[in-house]
Amino acid sequence: MGVSIKDVDEGAFRNLKAEAVRSGTRVGDAATEAFRMWVASKREVRIRDRERMLEAAKDIDRLRLGHKGEWSGTTEIRQERDKRRRS
């Protein structure tokens, strides 16, 4: 498929083109690989963020279950923040 892309950094394109020539790869194939790698890296970040969020939710549930009486995540966060400010 033929694609025109506007506003590509000239230096970045030249570097991509030079690497493609050195490796015997067509520029289109190199660009396709770069696009795929960029998308994959963004997905990895989202997956890691999701895993961290799920782990944090589990931690909050454990705290809530282990606490007698009322428990407030907001109160806990404020107390920890205040402790750090005093340090």
HULIN-V531162 format. One record per helix or strand of 2 or more residues. SS is the DSSP state (a for helix, b for strand). FROM is the first residue (numbers start at 1). TO is the last residue. If there is no record, write none. Layout:
<<SS/FROM/TO> <SS/FROM/TO>>
This chain:
<<a/10/23> <a/27/66> <a/73/86>>
